[in-house]
Each structure stands twice: as structure tokens, then as C-alpha cells.
Amino acid sequence: MYARVTTIQISPYRLDEAIGVLKEQVAPTIQQQNGFKGYLMFVDRSTGKSINVTLWEEEADREVTGSNSSYYREAIGKVVPLLTDAPLVEDLELVIQI
């Protein structure tokens, strides 16, 4: 399985708004992508830091939704107005899952 970890910095004052956008607008689109296996969002409410993890069956599935794809640009574009810094994107391989 493969993962994309996107770390974003959200204004703490707009964190609930960002969570709503991700849950109601972005997550349904993610779920429709080929090879999608899961989405996790972690937040630090005091700082607005958010770590978002998407899980993909195959590396090719993850790559199709990469940061250069129209899918990714549209998804991240929905939260960009709420960010205080550029997103950090890392593509990783999941090697242990319990």
C-alpha cells in the first residue's frame, strides 16, 4: 500500500472551516479515485498544523492523483485560502500496518 502525506498549516482561527471543507468537499472526491483505501486527518488545534494521509492500493493509483494532477490542484485549491503556508507533500510506501 502507498501513502501521500500532506502537511498543511491552517490559521487556527479557521481550522473548523478547513475541516468542514475537507470533510464535505474534498473527501467525497478522494473516495471516488481509483485505488483509494483511506483518508486520515490529524490536527493540532493550538497551532493549526494538519497532517493529512491518503492511502492507495498501488503506487500508480497514488501517482495519478499526485501534486501535478488536476485532481490534486482542485482539491488543494479548496483549502488554499485557509492556509498560512505552502503545503508539504511526501509520497511514501506503507510497510507495516497493524
C-alpha angles and dihedrals in degrees: 000000000000134000140202114206114198117186114197133179112220126186103260088226091059098039096109090049091052092048089053093050092048094046098043104031110020103035096057089053092048091052091058094057119106113261095013112158106167151330128222127183122193122186139186102211093197094058104021092237113152129189114197121192125191120189124212133190096222134021089239090057090054092046093054088059094043128137091272094055124100088234092059095043090052093047096047090041089066092063102031092096088059096049127098095196140022116280120257112220125195127178114209141170118240107227103166126037121168 
